[in-house]
Amino acid sequence: MTADDSYGRLDDDDYPAYTMGRAAEMLGTTQSFLRAIGEARLITPLRSAGGHRRYSRYQLRIAARARELVDQGTPIEAACRIVILEDQLEEAQRINAEHHRTAESPNPTAAA
């Protein structure tokens, strides 16, 4: 991989660029919290060649939302389930909006 390839990946939300220590520091939480949400299957970090956990920006956003809920007193397992459901709802709404746009767009083959 060249340096240019590496820089291009910095814009990729799914690129696992952050170590566990850095991720925990950025979120203001502990590494054990990240392990716990991994065990609850909220996020599954990629593993480096050495077996170390690596997190993407998308995973950090998900973890930050779980952290907000836990800080408000929600048990970690419930917080993880809530975040999963919120994420699924957001995806379903995106797909639904896309279908509406497709259905409302003029269809040139229908007039023929």
C-alpha positions, 0 to 999 in steps of 0.5 A, a space after each residue: 500500500 502506498 502513502 496515497 492509498 493510506 491517505 484515501 482511507 482516512 475518509 473511509 468511515 469503515 476503515 479501522 484506523 483507531 487502536 483500542 487505547 486511542 478509541 477509549 481516549 477519544 470517547 472518554 471511556 475505558 477499554 473495558 467499556 469497549 470490550 463490553 460492547 464488543 461482547 454485547 455484539 454492538 460492534 465487532 472491531 477488526 483485528 490487526 495482524 498482531 491481534 489488537 482491536 482496531 476501530 473505525 469512525 463508524 464504530 466509534 459513533 456507535 460506541 459514543 451513542 451507547 456510552 451516552 445511554 449508559 451514562 444516563 443509567 441504561 444497563 449496557 446490554 439494553 443500551 446496546 440493543 437500543 443502539 442496534 434498533 436505532 441503527 436499523 431504523 435509520 437504515 430502513 428510513 433511508 431505504 424507504 426514502 430511496 424507494 419513494 424517490 424512485 417511485 416518484 421519478 418519471 419513468 420514460 419506459 412507462 410512456 412507450 
